[in-house]
Amino acid sequence: MVIDESLGNADSYTTAQTLAAAIRKIGKVDLIICGEGSSDLYAQQVGAQLGQMLKAATINGISKMTVDGERLIAERTLETEIEVLEIPLPAVISVTTDINLPRIPSMKNILAAGKKPTTAWDLTAIGMTEMDIPTEVVSTLAPEQAERKKVLWEGESEEVIQHLFAHIHKELL
């Protein structure tokens, strides 16, 4: 875990850069599993950037996976089919929520987890400084929403459909 105040408003590139430095400090790693996207921006970029920085095979959108020796067999659910991919390890994958059904831990397991050791590093511990952080997200804004036309017709289906067609025809001319 990397904890540093200067990472508070990090963008996806800085997040991937920080994770790559921490993983290099750990040493040989066969598989890195990322979520599909973060809860703040859901940009879906960290996994792909991390894979590139570590020069590891990378796949996103994984819904099922199996490790077979020195390779990973992954499934990605597309609109009308399931794509099966095979890549060598080490690899970085980003998974969807379909990857598993999480179990609800017992109170005993929750308390035991709180007692397990954790490792926390700051930037200097992983060989980085604030100067290595090229950008900072100053703000994130949603675009203004245009006011939509609200038209409500009541009546029998056939009558309402005729009103709708007449209205669309009038608007398009």
Residue pairs with C-beta under 8 A, 6 or more apart in sequence:
1 118
1 119
1 120
1 121
2 18
2 19
2 21
2 22
2 120
2 121
2 122
2 123
2 126
3 120
3 121
3 122
4 122
4 123
6 123
6 130
6 133
7 14
7 15
7 18
7 123
7 133
9 136
9 137
9 138
10 18
10 133
10 136
10 137
11 135
11 136
11 137
12 38
12 41
12 43
12 45
12 46
12 49
13 45
13 49
13 134
13 135
14 133
14 134
14 135
15 38
15 46
16 45
16 46
16 49
16 50
16 53
17 49
17 53
17 128
17 132
17 133
18 123
18 126
18 128
19 46
19 50
20 50
20 53
20 54
21 126
21 127
21 128
22 121
22 126
23 29
23 32
23 50
23 54
24 54
24 126
24 127
25 121
25 125
25 126
25 127
28 90
29 90
30 67
30 89
30 90
30 91
31 67
31 72
31 89
31 90
31 91
31 92
31 93
32 50
32 51
32 54
32 56
32 90
32 91
32 92
32 93
33 93
33 94
33 95
34 46
34 47
34 50
34 92
34 93
34 94
34 95
35 94
35 95
36 42
36 44
36 60
36 61
36 94
36 95
36 96
36 97
37 43
37 44
37 94
38 46
40 140
41 140
44 60
44 94
46 94
47 58
47 60
47 92
47 93
47 94
48 58
48 60
48 92
48 94
50 58
50 92
51 57
51 58
51 91
51 92
52 58
54 90
54 92
56 90
56 91
56 92
57 72
57 87
57 88
57 89
57 90
57 91
57 92
58 87
58 91
58 92
58 93
59 72
59 74
59 76
59 85
59 87
59 91
59 93
59 94
60 93
60 94
61 76
61 77
61 94
61 96
62 74
62 75
62 76
62 93
62 94
62 95
62 96
62 99
63 75
63 76
63 77
63 82
63 95
63 96
63 98
63 99
64 74
64 75
64 98
64 99
65 72
65 73
65 74
65 75
65 93
65 95
65 99
66 72
66 73
66 74
67 73
67 89
70 88
70 89
71 86
71 87
71 88
71 89
72 86
72 87
72 88
72 89
72 91
72 93
73 84
73 85
73 86
74 84
74 85
74 86
74 87
74 93
75 82
75 83
75 84
75 85
76 82
76 83
76 85
77 83
77 96
77 98
105 113
123 129
123 130
123 132
151 167
153 159
153 160
153 163
153 164
154 160
155 163
